[in-house]
């Protein structure tokens, strides 16, 4: 029995040993991804911490198989095979599934409840709630559709969706949780007008600038919320994640520790979904 276990352990150890030259190749690819732009041989080798003479054969092989290409100036960039592999990976990603570990970790590290929402056919819809160690007794439930005007989750979606999508959703905002009437949303009573009320337009502009929104005692008295977006590789908002806590102890500062923790999580997810800032 012991001999069998030892043999298995030895076999596992051998399987885990990689090919050293491929490890070096991986370092070059990692350095190129980290740079986020085409690099010359010298710059790419330096970023990977190896001499150009050592890096060059690896790069030639990567070109041959299509993982790398070279632009007009001779710098190395992603090749057609790399692009195809990236698209396959992106197509397999499920934002709600991939966000699960981050949501659980957020609740544990902040001791706050966490809500995740997607943009459904009726508007921003809560699809996941992770309660803190001390659950909040609130009316928010999975399936709740949030106002685009009077909730932090809804305003974040409103800040990033296309103008025509936002206008269509706002027309029905009075039907949602804490929904707003037309007079609160648009600058004109004319039903054909798409011009937003100045205060609301300014709020959406602030969200786009800071990447986060906050709400205290609204829509739920005694509850504070911080909400931030998650983007995909096209730059579209696919999720909004919100931290929720009791208003008396809730850090609503968009520059505070809770906000920074939330933004770090949403930015990690956005990178995972292929989003490149700027």
DAJO-V294488 format. One record per helix or strand of 2 or more residues. SS is the DSSP state (@ for helix, = for strand). FROM is the first residue (numbers start at 1). TO is the last residue. Records with the same first field share a line. If there is no record, write none. Layout:
BEGIN
SS->FROM-TO + FROM-TO
END
This chain:
BEGIN
@->2-16 + 20-35 + 41-48 + 52-65 + 80-92 + 95-110 + 152-160 + 163-170 + 173-175 + 182-185 + 198-210 + 257-272
=->68-70 + 76-78 + 113-120 + 123-130 + 145-146 + 213-216 + 223-231 + 237-246
END
